[in-house]
Amino acid sequence: MSVVGFDLGFQSCYVAVARGGGIETVANEYSDRCTPSFVSFGQRNRLIGAAAKSQVVTNCQNTVQGFKRFHGRAFADPYVQSAKSNLVYNLAQMSSGVTGIKVMYMEEERVFSIEQVTGMLLTKLKETAESALKKPVADCVISVPSFFTDAERSSVMDAAQIAGLNCLRLMNDTTAVTLAYGIYKQDLPAPEEKPRIVVFVDVGHSGYQVSVCAFNKGKLKILATAFDPELGGKDFDDILVKHFCEEFSKKYKLDARSKPRALVRLYQECEKLKKLMSANSSDLPLGIECFMNDIDVSSKLNRGQFEEMCAGLLAKVEGPLCSVMEQTKMKKEDIYAVEIVGGASRIPAIKERIAKFFGKELNTTLNADEAVARGCALQCAILSPAFKVREFSITDVVPYSISLKWNSAADDGLNDCEVFPKNHAAPFSKVLTFYRKEPFTLDAYYNNLKELPYPNSSIGQFLIQNVVPQESGECAKVKVKVRVNVHGVFSVSNASLVETVKTPEGEEPMETDQTVKEEEKKMQVDQEDQKHQAGDKEEKKSETEEMETSEHGKQEKTENGKQEKSGDGKQEKKNDQPPQAKKPKVKTKTVELPVQNNLHWQLPTDVLNMFVENEGKMIMQDKLEKERNDAKNNVEEYVYEMRDKLHGILEKFVNEADRDAFSLKLEDTETWLYEEGEDQQKQVYIDKLAELKKMGQPVLDRYMESEIRPKAFEELGRQIQVYMKFIEAYKTKDEQYNHLDELEVTRVEKQVNDAMAWMNNKMNQQNSQDLTLDPVVKVQEIQATAKELYSACNPVVSKPKPKVELPKDEKTENGPVNGHQGTENQSPNPDKTTSAGMEQETAETKLPEMDID
């Protein structure tokens, strides 16, 4: 089972996996741990990641980037409309009203949804993880900005499904960073002690996020978050691009924004310049050759000028920092440390302002680029049964306050209630109680538009179906469980109708007793269910609260296990009387009610399935195109390789006529590759390569034979020499070989002489043979002869001497007399035999145990 974390960034992505007892950030096929968030569409295939980024200049209108912030947004969204001016590719409105990306793919105009494009990027990251782990990847944790709304989070979840991933959790960037920081700390305060407060600042390419986290041993709790989605690395790039566009317009009379390719190149150079200015304060040059109309442009800038230009942006740094301090009501002295991560956190002006605000030095304990991916992989390992991870609980927060509104059954007016205030713990469930006679709708929305970086405050509508009045005609009691789940998405998880059934007055006590037990059992199940839904296992109190809403819109909270208030406001008696006491003559039963969800911008199931199917087809098309390109490249590679070798190492192994014919064939093939053969089927290239090899392989074989043949003859000669020395030693009556049979040695001698004669004959023939002709003897034959010689001679040469047993009387030359000789000679033997027998028996007894072990 795989454990993978994906940091899905605006500009670049990182993949972290759990293996070898730790977390590791893995590299892609270019040996780079950073995969650019680019997708390029071509005539026959797609390119994703680093390959797509290389196409951004040559195929700029079909290479998409920076699409992360379009998730869950309508085409008419103000953010989308303002971002269009800085894009070199085209956006389009899809049939559902959401933003789509218009490109040319497979020689036809296509509009892809943001979910599809992100799904393509996730497919690439999935392949990178599978390549590293050498096994399929399904379960994962994906990072999202903490300021993402429900619509944006649902959109990312759909993208993961399109890529064939099972997202165990959508994790906020800053929460992932806190986990990567805290889980390895050994000196955290005990659970009952005062927590350690750490501020985490993440300045990424597209957004600025701050969170305050309280650490105790074995747990972390996010206390507050703040953010500015309009402050990130790309905003500094935009200022630089704007500056140089104006300068080049005055200096060279060039409008860079009129040419997409020129604008892309300017963005690339401005990003490089920004990074250089972070390390150098002196004047730095910017130069682009053939920028527009074959005109070279150049300029220069230093860090001081850059900071003056960005003064407005830099002034926004302190806003979120003040916000989190106000939310947590903490003093700066309460902060233990300030950790900074994110690519744009390397800008000196940003670091200076953050350090000045807190009055302390910033820490860079974590890798600024990879911390989020590593935190996601750790969370995936915690959620996965395949890895044993130290107990560590994570409590996140709700970024925006969430309210519900509904039509009142009494006065036909609208009632509303704040269910989850800002910074409420998450994941979390609450139970609401309504009194209704018919189905009703709950409308969920964000109640503070000022803090919402999203134009639409509505989350969605939830229709509670099959609500019917009680038999008496009174309103039925409906319990609705609402939840903010692990992904940070609000939902109505279930609804149930509590029916009250009155029993006849003359009913037997036993039945009444049963009623009480059913009620107790029901309460117990409710509590267990609420505990089961708890997101924070370490919290002593259950995360589920019950909120009762009467017809007139009054809400009263009751903690788990306490009695709820009934519709008339009277307190019910507790069910703790002994069985002998008088029992109430009312019993209840619970009926599950269907809930119809209507969430904003969520993809319908049929559309999602179609996107999954289309992604599979595109993956297959990419695979076929890769195989076709590989076949074409093999032909091209063979042409260049053989053309060079024909006038090099292969020159003396081919006659002049064949060389000219082969050279001409290679030239014709090269010409064909760049004309008719530019765009052919895979099989055509395979056939063309086979045709070339038919002419070139014999020449190559002759060269290879000539290279290996001397070594093979040398090995055979060395073997013959060894056996000849053996025969010579036998003939001189060497004591080492006097046990061998003369007939066997004669056979060995004959075999050696035959082998020597064969070798000398073949060597003479080969030496007189022209190199342009096929060899007289092949290396394979020489190796076979050597093997045959070894098989025939080695058993004789290595035959061991037989063991010579000395006679018994020799062992006791000066031994005892008078008949004691036999006794003494015989007495040790039975002991030895017995001892040997016991040892053998013991060994035989122990052997099966060893085998079992």
Buried (B, 14 or more C-beta within 10 A) or exposed (E): EBBBBBBBBBBBBBBBBBBEEEBBBBBBEEEEBBBBBBBBBBEBBBBBBBBBBBBBBEBBBBBBBBBBBBBBBBBEBEBBEEBEEBBBBBBBBBEBEBBBBBBBBEEEEBBBBBBBBBBBBBBBBBBBBBBBBEEEBBBBBBBBBBBBBBBBBBBBBBBBBBBBBEBBBBBBBBBBBBBBBBBEEEEBBEEEEEBBBBBBBBBBBBBBBBBBBBBBBBBBBBBBBBBBBBBBBBBBBBBBBBBBBEBBEEEBEBEBBEBBBBBBBBBBBBBEBBBBBBEEEEEBEBEBEEBBEEEEBEBEBEBEEBBEBBEEBBEBBEBBBEBBBEBBEBEEEEBBBBBBBBBBBBBEBBBBBBBEBBEBEBBBBBBBBBBBBBBBBBBBBBBBEEBEBEEBBBBBBBBBBBBBBBEBBEEEEEBEBBBBBBBBBBBBBBBBBBBBBEBBEBBBBBBBEEBBBBEBBEBBBBBBEEBBEBEEEEBBBBBBBBBBBBBBBBBBEBBBBBBBEEBEEEEEEEEBBEBBEBBEEBBEEBBEBBBEBBBBEBBEEBBBBBBBBBBEBEBEEBEBEEEBBBEEEEEEEEBEEEEEEEBBBEBEEBBEBEBEEEBBBBBEEEBBEEBBEBBEEBBEBBEBBEEBBEBBEBBBEBBEEBBEBBEEEBBEBBBEEBBEEBBEBBEEBBEBBEEEBEEBEBEBBBBBBEEBEEBBEBBBBBBEBBEBBEEBBEEBBEBBEBBBEBBEEBEEEEEEBEEBEEEBBEBBBEBBBBBBEBBEEBBEEBEEEEBBEEBBBBBEBBBEBBEEBBEBBBEBBEEEEEEEEEEEEEEEEEEEEEEEBEEEBEEEEEEEEEEEEEEEEEEEEEEEEEEEE
